[in-house]
């Protein structure tokens, strides 16, 4: 097992709809294409995604929205 993943905490992603993530429609569209589509069709894609960028750019909120909408685990 990967020691980094082993030390992550499993958290409830909540029930966050995409409209609740206001003002980020372009980012939502891209993330749905890059993350949601592969999760729903795993046989067509590689595994794993890393969101990166400056603090305060809603990476965590977007990750929670995706996890909530595709009913998958959210690790932080």
Phi, psi and omega in degrees: 000146180287122183297331178293314180292323180303325183270000178283154179260137174277125181236151173290127181285349182081189179241075184257118178274160179298322177299337179290342178263082187286145173077010182235038186298322178295317180293321178297315180301314181295315181294324177297321179292317185275334185245306186295313181302313177296326178292327180277341180226064188298334182292344183263352191223163171285169181254145172104141179215141176234119175267130180223157179153177182296156175300147176082017180254018174068028177299313182295317179298317178296318179297319178295320179297317179295312180301321179293322184279338179249008177051059178232175181286147174240118179247137178231000000 
